[in-house]
Structures are given as C-alpha cells and as structure tokens.
Amino acid sequence: MARFENRRERDTWIEGELKKLRKIHDNLKKEMFDLEEEAKARRREFEQKKGEKEQCKNVIDAVKKKFAEESERKSEAKNERDRLEAEKRRLYDDVKLKEHQDERASRQLKDVEEKYKSVMPRAVFQGLTSLKRILEENHIENVHGPLIDWIQTEPAYFTPVDMVAGTRLFHVIVDK
C-alpha cells in the first residue's frame, strides 16, 4: 500500500480503473457485435455471390453448349460445301467431256456429210438438204429421211450395195 496514502485513495483509483476496464470491455463488446454483424453480412454476401457464381456457371455452360452446336453446324456446312464443290467439279468435268464429245461428233458428222455429198449427184444432195430444212422448220414427223441413213452393212459390202441400189439409196422413207 505504499503507493496510496489511504484506503479511500486506493478505492478511488480502483474505481477509476474499473470504469476504464468496463469502458474498454463495452467497446470490445460493441466491436465484437459489429464484427459479428459484419460477418453475417459477409456470409449473406458470400451466399449471394455463390448463387451468382452458379448462375454464371450455368450461363457459361449454355454458351459452351451453343458454341459446340454452332461449331458442329459449321463443320457440317463445310462438309456439305466441300461435297457440293466436288460434285460441281465432277459435273463441270462431265460437261467439258460432253462438249468435247459433241465437238468430235460434230466434226465426224461434217466429215460424213462431206463424204455423203461427194458420193451423190449434186441435185440429189441439194434436194435432201432442202428436205431436211423443210422438215426441221415445219416439225414434220412422218418423214424419216433417205434410205441410205437406214442401211447398215459391213465396210466390205459398201461398194456392192452402192452398185446394186444406185441412186435409190437416196429415196426418202415416209409413213404411209
């Protein structure tokens, strides 16, 4: 008790210290209450963010699914495009082949017509040419053309057939 002169001084000091400690205790209690309230708020915020995170995850999953579907559609479209391109190239090649064959057939027809022209009298050739033009212009179907177009024989018999039939090979075949 050397520090205090009397009991009263000591009790006053103790009372003062108790007040300080109660004040510190009350402040700590208040801080603790505030911290608990803040913790509750943080938990609520955490739960809210957790829900938002789940929603975001669902949106991301939906976008990924849509992206995968679109990628698949794009892949299918590319495959279809490639298939159509290949078909286009094949058809183009077919057209070129047909054009080449048509040109060759036209040249052969011209050669045959020239040979045909050379083996018949000029008047007969002009008559058949006129007949062909008239048939095409008037769309006449009952006339089939000269007999020579309808006869087929081996090349060895060309001359004998020509000698026997003569100009009758250029007679025109018609229905009734």
Backbone as JSON Lines, residues from 0, in Angstrom:
{"i":0,"aa":"M","n":[0.79,-1.18,0.0],"ca":[0.0,0.0,0.0],"c":[0.85,1.27,0.0]}
{"i":1,"aa":"A","n":[1.93,1.11,-0.42],"ca":[2.85,2.22,-0.39],"c":[2.48,3.27,-1.44]}
{"i":2,"aa":"R","n":[1.85,2.86,-2.42],"ca":[1.5,3.77,-3.48],"c":[0.37,4.71,-3.08]}
{"i":3,"aa":"F","n":[-0.54,4.27,-2.26],"ca":[-1.7,5.08,-1.87],"c":[-1.55,5.54,-0.42]}
{"i":4,"aa":"E","n":[-2.04,6.65,-0.09],"ca":[-1.96,7.22,1.25],"c":[-2.99,6.58,2.15]}
{"i":5,"aa":"N","n":[-4.11,6.27,1.59],"ca":[-5.16,5.67,2.4],"c":[-6.0,4.76,1.55]}
{"i":6,"aa":"R","n":[-6.9,4.15,2.2],"ca":[-7.76,3.2,1.53],"c":[-8.68,3.88,0.53]}
{"i":7,"aa":"R","n":[-9.11,4.98,0.88],"ca":[-10.03,5.7,0.03],"c":[-9.36,6.04,-1.29]}
{"i":8,"aa":"E","n":[-8.18,6.52,-1.24],"ca":[-7.43,6.85,-2.46],"c":[-7.29,5.59,-3.3]}
{"i":9,"aa":"R","n":[-6.96,4.5,-2.67],"ca":[-6.85,3.24,-3.4],"c":[-8.18,2.86,-4.01]}
{"i":10,"aa":"D","n":[-9.28,2.93,-3.27],"ca":[-10.61,2.56,-3.78],"c":[-11.01,3.47,-4.96]}
{"i":11,"aa":"T","n":[-10.67,4.73,-4.86],"ca":[-10.98,5.67,-5.94],"c":[-10.2,5.28,-7.18]}
{"i":12,"aa":"W","n":[-8.93,4.96,-6.95],"ca":[-8.12,4.54,-8.11],"c":[-8.67,3.26,-8.71]}
{"i":13,"aa":"I","n":[-9.04,2.29,-7.87],"ca":[-9.6,1.02,-8.36],"c":[-10.91,1.3,-9.1]}
{"i":14,"aa":"E","n":[-11.73,2.18,-8.53],"ca":[-13.0,2.53,-9.2],"c":[-12.71,3.12,-10.58]}
{"i":15,"aa":"G","n":[-11.74,4.0,-10.64],"ca":[-11.36,4.6,-11.93],"c":[-10.88,3.55,-12.92]}
{"i":16,"aa":"E","n":[-10.05,2.64,-12.43],"ca":[-9.53,1.58,-13.29],"c":[-10.67,0.67,-13.75]}
{"i":17,"aa":"L","n":[-11.6,0.37,-12.81],"ca":[-12.75,-0.47,-13.18],"c":[-13.59,0.22,-14.26]}
{"i":18,"aa":"K","n":[-13.8,1.5,-14.13],"ca":[-14.57,2.25,-15.13],"c":[-13.87,2.16,-16.49]}
{"i":19,"aa":"K","n":[-12.55,2.36,-16.46],"ca":[-11.78,2.27,-17.71],"c":[-11.92,0.88,-18.31]}
{"i":20,"aa":"L","n":[-11.79,-0.12,-17.43],"ca":[-11.88,-1.5,-17.93],"c":[-13.28,-1.81,-18.44]}
{"i":21,"aa":"R","n":[-14.31,-1.31,-17.72],"ca":[-15.69,-1.52,-18.2],"c":[-15.89,-0.83,-19.54]}
{"i":22,"aa":"K","n":[-15.33,0.36,-19.67],"ca":[-15.46,1.09,-20.92],"c":[-14.75,0.31,-22.04]}
{"i":23,"aa":"I","n":[-13.55,-0.16,-21.76],"ca":[-12.8,-0.96,-22.74],"c":[-13.61,-2.22,-23.06]}
{"i":24,"aa":"H","n":[-14.18,-2.85,-21.99],"ca":[-14.99,-4.05,-22.18],"c":[-16.22,-3.75,-23.04]}
{"i":25,"aa":"D","n":[-16.9,-2.65,-22.75],"ca":[-18.08,-2.27,-23.55],"c":[-17.68,-1.99,-25.0]}
{"i":26,"aa":"N","n":[-16.55,-1.3,-25.15],"ca":[-16.07,-1.01,-26.51],"c":[-15.74,-2.32,-27.24]}
{"i":27,"aa":"L","n":[-15.11,-3.22,-26.52],"ca":[-14.77,-4.51,-27.13],"c":[-16.03,-5.29,-27.47]}
{"i":28,"aa":"K","n":[-17.02,-5.26,-26.54],"ca":[-18.3,-5.92,-26.82],"c":[-18.96,-5.33,-28.06]}
{"i":29,"aa":"K","n":[-18.93,-3.98,-28.11],"ca":[-19.54,-3.31,-29.28],"c":[-18.78,-3.69,-30.55]}
{"i":30,"aa":"E","n":[-17.46,-3.68,-30.48],"ca":[-16.65,-4.07,-31.65],"c":[-16.96,-5.51,-32.04]}
{"i":31,"aa":"M","n":[-17.07,-6.37,-31.02],"ca":[-17.37,-7.76,-31.29],"c":[-18.75,-7.9,-31.95]}
{"i":32,"aa":"F","n":[-19.74,-7.15,-31.43],"ca":[-21.08,-7.16,-32.03],"c":[-21.01,-6.68,-33.48]}
{"i":33,"aa":"D","n":[-20.29,-5.58,-33.7],"ca":[-20.15,-5.04,-35.06],"c":[-19.46,-6.05,-35.98]}
{"i":34,"aa":"L","n":[-18.44,-6.71,-35.44],"ca":[-17.73,-7.7,-36.23],"c":[-18.65,-8.89,-36.56]}
{"i":35,"aa":"E","n":[-19.46,-9.29,-35.59],"ca":[-20.41,-10.39,-35.84],"c":[-21.43,-9.98,-36.9]}
{"i":36,"aa":"E","n":[-21.92,-8.75,-36.82],"ca":[-22.86,-8.25,-37.83],"c":[-22.2,-8.19,-39.21]}
{"i":37,"aa":"E","n":[-20.96,-7.72,-39.23],"ca":[-20.22,-7.67,-40.49],"c":[-19.99,-9.08,-41.04]}
{"i":38,"aa":"A","n":[-19.7,-10.03,-40.13],"ca":[-19.5,-11.42,-40.55],"c":[-20.79,-11.98,-41.14]}
{"i":39,"aa":"K","n":[-21.94,-11.66,-40.48],"ca":[-23.24,-12.11,-41.02],"c":[-23.48,-11.51,-42.4]}
{"i":40,"aa":"A","n":[-23.19,-10.23,-42.52],"ca":[-23.36,-9.56,-43.81],"c":[-22.46,-10.2,-44.87]}
{"i":41,"aa":"R","n":[-21.22,-10.52,-44.47],"ca":[-20.29,-11.15,-45.41],"c":[-20.79,-12.54,-45.81]}
{"i":42,"aa":"R","n":[-21.35,-13.29,-44.83],"ca":[-21.9,-14.62,-45.15],"c":[-23.05,-14.5,-46.15]}
{"i":43,"aa":"R","n":[-23.95,-13.52,-45.88],"ca":[-25.07,-13.29,-46.82],"c":[-24.54,-12.92,-48.2]}
{"i":44,"aa":"E","n":[-23.56,-12.03,-48.22],"ca":[-22.95,-11.62,-49.48],"c":[-22.28,-12.81,-50.16]}
{"i":45,"aa":"F","n":[-21.6,-13.64,-49.36],"ca":[-20.96,-14.84,-49.89],"c":[-22.0,-15.77,-50.52]}
{"i":46,"aa":"E","n":[-23.12,-15.97,-49.8],"ca":[-24.17,-16.84,-50.34],"c":[-24.76,-16.25,-51.62]}
{"i":47,"aa":"Q","n":[-24.94,-14.93,-51.62],"ca":[-25.45,-14.26,-52.82],"c":[-24.46,-14.44,-53.97]}
{"i":48,"aa":"K","n":[-23.19,-14.22,-53.69],"ca":[-22.16,-14.37,-54.74],"c":[-22.07,-15.81,-55.2]}
{"i":49,"aa":"K","n":[-22.28,-16.72,-54.24],"ca":[-22.26,-18.14,-54.59],"c":[-23.39,-18.45,-55.58]}
{"i":50,"aa":"G","n":[-24.59,-17.88,-55.31],"ca":[-25.71,-18.05,-56.23],"c":[-25.43,-17.42,-57.59]}
{"i":51,"aa":"E","n":[-24.85,-16.22,-57.56],"ca":[-24.48,-15.54,-58.82],"c":[-23.45,-16.35,-59.58]}
{"i":52,"aa":"K","n":[-22.51,-16.93,-58.82],"ca":[-21.49,-17.77,-59.45],"c":[-22.14,-18.96,-60.14]}
{"i":53,"aa":"E","n":[-23.11,-19.58,-59.47],"ca":[-23.82,-20.73,-60.05],"c":[-24.58,-20.3,-61.31]}
{"i":54,"aa":"Q","n":[-25.21,-19.12,-61.26],"ca":[-25.9,-18.61,-62.44],"c":[-24.91,-18.36,-63.58]}
{"i":55,"aa":"C","n":[-23.78,-17.76,-63.25],"ca":[-22.75,-17.51,-64.27],"c":[-22.25,-18.83,-64.86]}
{"i":56,"aa":"K","n":[-22.06,-19.82,-63.99],"ca":[-21.62,-21.12,-64.47],"c":[-22.64,-21.72,-65.42]}
{"i":57,"aa":"N","n":[-23.94,-21.58,-65.08],"ca":[-25.0,-22.09,-65.95],"c":[-25.0,-21.35,-67.29]}
{"i":58,"aa":"V","n":[-24.81,-20.03,-67.24],"ca":[-24.76,-19.24,-68.48],"c":[-23.57,-19.67,-69.32]}
{"i":59,"aa":"I","n":[-22.43,-19.85,-68.68],"ca":[-21.21,-20.28,-69.39],"c":[-21.42,-21.65,-70.01]}
{"i":60,"aa":"D","n":[-22.04,-22.57,-69.24],"ca":[-22.31,-23.91,-69.78],"c":[-23.24,-23.82,-70.99]}
{"i":61,"aa":"A","n":[-24.27,-22.96,-70.9],"ca":[-25.2,-22.8,-72.02],"c":[-24.48,-22.23,-73.24]}
{"i":62,"aa":"V","n":[-23.6,-21.25,-73.0],"ca":[-22.84,-20.66,-74.12],"c":[-21.91,-21.69,-74.73]}
{"i":63,"aa":"K","n":[-21.26,-22.49,-73.87],"ca":[-20.37,-23.55,-74.38],"c":[-21.15,-24.54,-75.23]}
{"i":64,"aa":"K","n":[-22.34,-24.92,-74.75],"ca":[-23.18,-25.87,-75.48],"c":[-23.58,-25.27,-76.83]}
{"i":65,"aa":"K","n":[-24.02,-24.02,-76.81],"ca":[-24.42,-23.34,-78.05],"c":[-23.22,-23.24,-79.0]}
{"i":66,"aa":"F","n":[-22.05,-22.93,-78.44],"ca":[-20.84,-22.83,-79.26],"c":[-20.52,-24.18,-79.9]}
{"i":67,"aa":"A","n":[-20.65,-25.26,-79.11],"ca":[-20.38,-26.6,-79.64],"c":[-21.38,-26.94,-80.74]}
{"i":68,"aa":"E","n":[-22.66,-26.58,-80.53],"ca":[-23.67,-26.85,-81.56],"c":[-23.36,-26.06,-82.83]}
{"i":69,"aa":"E","n":[-23.0,-24.79,-82.65],"ca":[-22.68,-23.95,-83.81],"c":[-21.42,-24.46,-84.51]}
{"i":70,"aa":"S","n":[-20.46,-24.92,-83.75],"ca":[-19.25,-25.48,-84.35],"c":[-19.59,-26.73,-85.16]}
{"i":71,"aa":"E","n":[-20.49,-27.55,-84.62],"ca":[-20.92,-28.75,-85.34],"c":[-21.65,-28.37,-86.62]}
{"i":72,"aa":"R","n":[-22.56,-27.37,-86.52],"ca":[-23.27,-26.9,-87.72],"c":[-22.29,-26.35,-88.75]}
{"i":73,"aa":"K","n":[-21.3,-25.61,-88.26],"ca":[-20.29,-25.05,-89.16],"c":[-19.52,-26.17,-89.84]}
{"i":74,"aa":"S","n":[-19.15,-27.17,-89.08],"ca":[-18.42,-28.31,-89.63],"c":[-19.27,-29.04,-90.67]}
{"i":75,"aa":"E","n":[-20.55,-29.25,-90.35],"ca":[-21.45,-29.91,-91.3],"c":[-21.61,-29.07,-92.55]}
{"i":76,"aa":"A","n":[-21.73,-27.75,-92.38],"ca":[-21.86,-26.86,-93.54],"c":[-20.6,-26.9,-94.4]}
{"i":77,"aa":"K","n":[-19.43,-26.94,-93.76],"ca":[-18.18,-27.04,-94.52],"c":[-18.13,-28.35,-95.29]}
{"i":78,"aa":"N","n":[-18.52,-29.44,-94.63],"ca":[-18.53,-30.75,-95.3],"c":[-19.48,-30.73,-96.48]}
{"i":79,"aa":"E","n":[-20.66,-30.13,-96.29],"ca":[-21.64,-30.05,-97.39],"c":[-21.09,-29.18,-98.52]}
{"i":80,"aa":"R","n":[-20.44,-28.07,-98.15],"ca":[-19.84,-27.2,-99.16],"c":[-18.78,-27.97,-99.95]}
{"i":81,"aa":"D","n":[-17.93,-28.72,-99.25],"ca":[-16.89,-29.5,-99.91],"c":[-17.49,-30.56,-100.82]}
{"i":82,"aa":"R","n":[-18.57,-31.21,-100.33],"ca":[-19.24,-32.22,-101.14],"c":[-19.82,-31.58,-102.41]}
{"i":83,"aa":"L","n":[-20.46,-30.42,-102.23],"ca":[-21.05,-29.74,-103.38],"c":[-19.98,-29.23,-104.35]}
{"i":84,"aa":"E","n":[-18.87,-28.77,-103.8],"ca":[-17.76,-28.35,-104.66],"c":[-17.24,-29.53,-105.49]}
{"i":85,"aa":"A","n":[-17.1,-30.67,-104.84],"ca":[-16.63,-31.87,-105.56],"c":[-17.64,-32.26,-106.63]}
{"i":86,"aa":"E","n":[-18.93,-32.19,-106.28],"ca":[-19.99,-32.51,-107.25],"c":[-19.95,-31.5,-108.4]}
{"i":87,"aa":"K","n":[-19.74,-30.23,-108.07],"ca":[-19.65,-29.19,-109.1],"c":[-18.47,-29.48,-110.04]}
{"i":88,"aa":"R","n":[-17.31,-29.83,-109.45],"ca":[-16.14,-30.15,-110.3],"c":[-16.42,-31.35,-111.19]}
{"i":89,"aa":"R","n":[-17.08,-32.38,-110.59],"ca":[-17.4,-33.58,-111.38],"c":[-18.36,-33.22,-112.52]}
{"i":90,"aa":"L","n":[-19.38,-32.42,-112.22],"ca":[-20.32,-32.02,-113.26],"c":[-19.65,-31.15,-114.32]}
{"i":91,"aa":"Y","n":[-18.75,-30.26,-113.87],"ca":[-18.01,-29.43,-114.8],"c":[-17.18,-30.31,-115.73]}
{"i":92,"aa":"D","n":[-16.52,-31.31,-115.15],"ca":[-15.72,-32.23,-115.96],"c":[-16.61,-33.0,-116.93]}
{"i":93,"aa":"D","n":[-17.8,-33.42,-116.45],"ca":[-18.74,-34.12,-117.32],"c":[-19.18,-33.23,-118.47]}
{"i":94,"aa":"V","n":[-19.46,-31.95,-118.16],"ca":[-19.88,-31.01,-119.21],"c":[-18.76,-30.83,-120.22]}
{"i":95,"aa":"K","n":[-17.53,-30.66,-119.72],"ca":[-16.4,-30.5,-120.64],"c":[-16.23,-31.74,-121.51]}
{"i":96,"aa":"L","n":[-16.38,-32.93,-120.9],"ca":[-16.28,-34.17,-121.67],"c":[-17.38,-34.23,-122.72]}
{"i":97,"aa":"K","n":[-18.61,-33.88,-122.32],"ca":[-19.74,-33.9,-123.28],"c":[-19.51,-32.89,-124.39]}
{"i":98,"aa":"E","n":[-19.0,-31.71,-124.03],"ca":[-18.71,-30.7,-125.06],"c":[-17.65,-31.22,-126.02]}
{"i":99,"aa":"H","n":[-16.63,-31.85,-125.48],"ca":[-15.56,-32.41,-126.32],"c":[-16.15,-33.5,-127.23]}
{"i":100,"aa":"Q","n":[-16.96,-34.37,-126.66],"ca":[-17.58,-35.43,-127.45],"c":[-18.5,-34.83,-128.51]}
{"i":101,"aa":"D","n":[-19.24,-33.77,-128.12],"ca":[-20.14,-33.12,-129.06],"c":[-19.36,-32.49,-130.22]}
{"i":102,"aa":"E","n":[-18.23,-31.84,-129.88],"ca":[-17.4,-31.25,-130.93],"c":[-16.87,-32.33,-131.87]}
{"i":103,"aa":"R","n":[-16.41,-33.44,-131.26],"ca":[-15.89,-34.54,-132.06],"c":[-16.99,-35.13,-132.95]}
{"i":104,"aa":"A","n":[-18.18,-35.3,-132.36],"ca":[-19.3,-35.84,-133.15],"c":[-19.7,-34.87,-134.25]}
{"i":105,"aa":"S","n":[-19.66,-33.57,-133.95],"ca":[-19.98,-32.57,-134.98],"c":[-18.98,-32.62,-136.13]}
{"i":106,"aa":"R","n":[-17.69,-32.77,-135.78],"ca":[-16.67,-32.88,-136.83],"c":[-16.88,-34.15,-137.65]}
{"i":107,"aa":"Q","n":[-17.18,-35.25,-136.94],"ca":[-17.41,-36.51,-137.65],"c":[-18.64,-36.4,-138.55]}
{"i":108,"aa":"L","n":[-19.7,-35.77,-138.05],"ca":[-20.91,-35.58,-138.85],"c":[-20.61,-34.74,-140.08]}
{"i":109,"aa":"K","n":[-19.82,-33.7,-139.88],"ca":[-19.45,-32.84,-141.01],"c":[-18.65,-33.64,-142.03]}
{"i":110,"aa":"D","n":[-17.71,-34.48,-141.51],"ca":[-16.93,-35.32,-142.42],"c":[-17.82,-36.29,-143.18]}
{"i":111,"aa":"V","n":[-18.77,-36.9,-142.47],"ca":[-19.69,-37.85,-143.11],"c":[-20.55,-37.13,-144.14]}
{"i":112,"aa":"E","n":[-21.03,-35.93,-143.78],"ca":[-21.85,-35.17,-144.74],"c":[-21.05,-34.81,-145.98]}
{"i":113,"aa":"E","n":[-19.76,-34.48,-145.76],"ca":[-18.9,-34.18,-146.91],"c":[-18.72,-35.42,-147.79]}
{"i":114,"aa":"K","n":[-18.5,-36.58,-147.15],"ca":[-18.38,-37.83,-147.92],"c":[-19.7,-38.14,-148.61]}
{"i":115,"aa":"Y","n":[-20.79,-37.94,-147.84],"ca":[-22.14,-38.18,-148.34],"c":[-22.38,-37.31,-149.56]}
{"i":116,"aa":"K","n":[-21.98,-36.05,-149.46],"ca":[-22.15,-35.1,-150.55],"c":[-21.33,-35.52,-151.77]}
{"i":117,"aa":"S","n":[-20.15,-36.07,-151.51],"ca":[-19.27,-36.42,-152.62],"c":[-19.73,-37.68,-153.37]}
{"i":118,"aa":"V","n":[-20.52,-38.54,-152.71],"ca":[-20.93,-39.78,-153.37],"c":[-22.27,-39.65,-154.09]}
{"i":119,"aa":"M","n":[-22.95,-38.54,-153.93],"ca":[-24.25,-38.42,-154.6],"c":[-24.23,-37.25,-155.58]}
{"i":120,"aa":"P","n":[-25.11,-37.34,-156.55],"ca":[-25.2,-36.23,-157.51],"c":[-25.59,-34.93,-156.78]}
{"i":121,"aa":"R","n":[-25.13,-33.83,-157.32],"ca":[-25.36,-32.53,-156.71],"c":[-26.85,-32.24,-156.55]}
{"i":122,"aa":"A","n":[-27.65,-32.54,-157.53],"ca":[-29.09,-32.26,-157.47],"c":[-29.74,-33.06,-156.34]}
{"i":123,"aa":"V","n":[-29.31,-34.32,-156.14],"ca":[-29.87,-35.15,-155.07],"c":[-29.47,-34.56,-153.71]}
{"i":124,"aa":"F","n":[-28.22,-34.14,-153.59],"ca":[-27.76,-33.56,-152.34],"c":[-28.55,-32.3,-152.01]}
{"i":125,"aa":"Q","n":[-28.73,-31.43,-153.0],"ca":[-29.5,-30.2,-152.76],"c":[-30.94,-30.52,-152.38]}
{"i":126,"aa":"G","n":[-31.51,-31.55,-153.02],"ca":[-32.89,-31.95,-152.71],"c":[-33.0,-32.45,-151.27]}
{"i":127,"aa":"L","n":[-32.05,-33.31,-150.85],"ca":[-32.08,-33.84,-149.48],"c":[-31.84,-32.74,-148.45]}
{"i":128,"aa":"T","n":[-30.94,-31.8,-148.77],"ca":[-30.68,-30.68,-147.87],"c":[-31.93,-29.83,-147.72]}
{"i":129,"aa":"S","n":[-32.61,-29.57,-148.82],"ca":[-33.86,-28.78,-148.76],"c":[-34.92,-29.53,-147.97]}
{"i":130,"aa":"L","n":[-35.02,-30.85,-148.19],"ca":[-35.99,-31.67,-147.46],"c":[-35.72,-31.6,-145.95]}
{"i":131,"aa":"K","n":[-34.47,-31.73,-145.59],"ca":[-34.09,-31.68,-144.16],"c":[-34.47,-30.34,-143.54]}
{"i":132,"aa":"R","n":[-34.19,-29.24,-144.26],"ca":[-34.51,-27.9,-143.76],"c":[-36.02,-27.74,-143.6]}
{"i":133,"aa":"I","n":[-36.79,-28.18,-144.58],"ca":[-38.25,-28.06,-144.52],"c":[-38.82,-28.88,-143.36]}
{"i":134,"aa":"L","n":[-38.28,-30.09,-143.16],"ca":[-38.75,-30.95,-142.06],"c":[-38.48,-30.28,-140.7]}
{"i":135,"aa":"E","n":[-37.31,-29.68,-140.56],"ca":[-36.97,-29.04,-139.29],"c":[-37.81,-27.78,-139.05]}
{"i":136,"aa":"E","n":[-38.0,-26.99,-140.1],"ca":[-38.77,-25.75,-139.96],"c":[-40.24,-26.01,-139.65]}
{"i":137,"aa":"N","n":[-40.8,-27.05,-140.25],"ca":[-42.24,-27.32,-140.1],"c":[-42.54,-28.43,-139.1]}
{"i":138,"aa":"H","n":[-41.52,-28.96,-138.46],"ca":[-41.69,-30.01,-137.45],"c":[-42.54,-31.19,-137.97]}
{"i":139,"aa":"I","n":[-42.17,-31.67,-139.13],"ca":[-42.87,-32.8,-139.74],"c":[-42.25,-34.08,-139.21]}
{"i":140,"aa":"E","n":[-43.11,-35.0,-138.72],"ca":[-42.6,-36.2,-138.05],"c":[-42.75,-37.48,-138.88]}
{"i":141,"aa":"N","n":[-43.54,-37.49,-139.93],"ca":[-43.81,-38.73,-140.66],"c":[-42.77,-39.02,-141.74]}
{"i":142,"aa":"V","n":[-41.76,-38.17,-141.87],"ca":[-40.72,-38.36,-142.89],"c":[-39.45,-38.76,-142.13]}
{"i":143,"aa":"H","n":[-38.84,-39.9,-142.55],"ca":[-37.71,-40.45,-141.81],"c":[-36.35,-40.22,-142.47]}
{"i":144,"aa":"G","n":[-36.32,-39.71,-143.66],"ca":[-35.05,-39.41,-144.3],"c":[-34.71,-40.42,-145.39]}
{"i":145,"aa":"P","n":[-33.51,-40.29,-146.02],"ca":[-33.12,-41.16,-147.12],"c":[-32.82,-42.59,-146.65]}
{"i":146,"aa":"L","n":[-33.02,-43.52,-147.55],"ca":[-32.81,-44.95,-147.28],"c":[-31.37,-45.22,-146.83]}
{"i":147,"aa":"I","n":[-30.43,-44.48,-147.38],"ca":[-29.02,-44.72,-147.05],"c":[-28.74,-44.53,-145.55]}
{"i":148,"aa":"D","n":[-29.54,-43.63,-144.9],"ca":[-29.38,-43.42,-143.46],"c":[-29.86,-44.62,-142.66]}
{"i":149,"aa":"W","n":[-30.67,-45.47,-143.23],"ca":[-31.28,-46.59,-142.51],"c":[-30.6,-47.93,-142.8]}
{"i":150,"aa":"I","n":[-29.67,-47.94,-143.73],"ca":[-28.99,-49.19,-144.08],"c":[-27.66,-49.26,-143.34]}
{"i":151,"aa":"Q","n":[-27.42,-50.44,-142.74],"ca":[-26.14,-50.67,-142.09],"c":[-25.54,-51.95,-142.68]}
{"i":152,"aa":"T","n":[-24.28,-51.86,-143.01],"ca":[-23.6,-53.03,-143.56],"c":[-22.12,-52.95,-143.2]}
{"i":153,"aa":"E","n":[-21.44,-54.03,-143.37],"ca":[-20.01,-54.03,-143.12],"c":[-19.31,-53.28,-144.25]}
{"i":154,"aa":"P","n":[-18.18,-52.67,-143.94],"ca":[-17.48,-51.87,-144.96],"c":[-17.16,-52.66,-146.23]}
{"i":155,"aa":"A","n":[-16.98,-53.95,-146.12],"ca":[-16.65,-54.76,-147.3],"c":[-17.8,-54.76,-148.31]}
{"i":156,"aa":"Y","n":[-19.03,-54.52,-147.86],"ca":[-20.2,-54.57,-148.74],"c":[-20.64,-53.19,-149.22]}
{"i":157,"aa":"F","n":[-19.94,-52.12,-148.86],"ca":[-20.34,-50.78,-149.27],"c":[-20.46,-50.67,-150.8]}
{"i":158,"aa":"T","n":[-19.42,-51.09,-151.47],"ca":[-19.41,-50.96,-152.94],"c":[-20.49,-51.81,-153.6]}
{"i":159,"aa":"P","n":[-20.65,-53.11,-153.24],"ca":[-21.72,-53.88,-153.87],"c":[-23.11,-53.29,-153.63]}
{"i":160,"aa":"V","n":[-23.38,-52.79,-152.41],"ca":[-24.69,-52.19,-152.11],"c":[-24.87,-50.96,-152.96]}
{"i":161,"aa":"D","n":[-23.83,-50.14,-153.06],"ca":[-23.91,-48.92,-153.86],"c":[-24.15,-49.24,-155.33]}
{"i":162,"aa":"M","n":[-23.5,-50.29,-155.84],"ca":[-23.65,-50.66,-157.25],"c":[-25.05,-51.18,-157.53]}
{"i":163,"aa":"V","n":[-25.61,-51.97,-156.63],"ca":[-26.93,-52.57,-156.85],"c":[-28.02,-51.53,-156.66]}
{"i":164,"aa":"A","n":[-27.96,-50.74,-155.56],"ca":[-29.05,-49.82,-155.24],"c":[-28.93,-48.53,-156.03]}
{"i":165,"aa":"G","n":[-27.73,-48.07,-156.27],"ca":[-27.52,-46.84,-157.03],"c":[-28.16,-45.64,-156.35]}
{"i":166,"aa":"T","n":[-28.84,-44.82,-157.15],"ca":[-29.45,-43.6,-156.61],"c":[-30.69,-43.89,-155.77]}
{"i":167,"aa":"R","n":[-31.17,-45.14,-155.83],"ca":[-32.33,-45.49,-154.97],"c":[-31.97,-45.41,-153.49]}
{"i":168,"aa":"L","n":[-30.68,-45.41,-153.14],"ca":[-30.25,-45.24,-151.75],"c":[-30.68,-43.87,-151.2]}
{"i":169,"aa":"F","n":[-30.98,-42.93,-152.1],"ca":[-31.35,-41.59,-151.68],"c":[-32.86,-41.37,-151.72]}
{"i":170,"aa":"H","n":[-33.62,-42.42,-151.94],"ca":[-35.08,-42.29,-151.85],"c":[-35.44,-42.04,-150.41]}
{"i":171,"aa":"V","n":[-36.5,-41.28,-150.18],"ca":[-36.9,-40.84,-148.83],"c":[-37.93,-41.81,-148.26]}
{"i":172,"aa":"I","n":[-37.75,-42.24,-147.01],"ca":[-38.68,-43.14,-146.31],"c":[-39.7,-42.28,-145.59]}
{"i":173,"aa":"V","n":[-40.98,-42.58,-145.81],"ca":[-42.08,-41.86,-145.15],"c":[-43.08,-42.85,-144.61]}
{"i":174,"aa":"D","n":[-43.89,-42.43,-143.62],"ca":[-45.0,-43.27,-143.16],"c":[-46.11,-43.16,-144.19]}
{"i":175,"aa":"K","n":[-46.78,-44.21,-144.41],"ca":[-47.93,-44.31,-145.34],"c":[-48.02,-43.18,-146.31]}
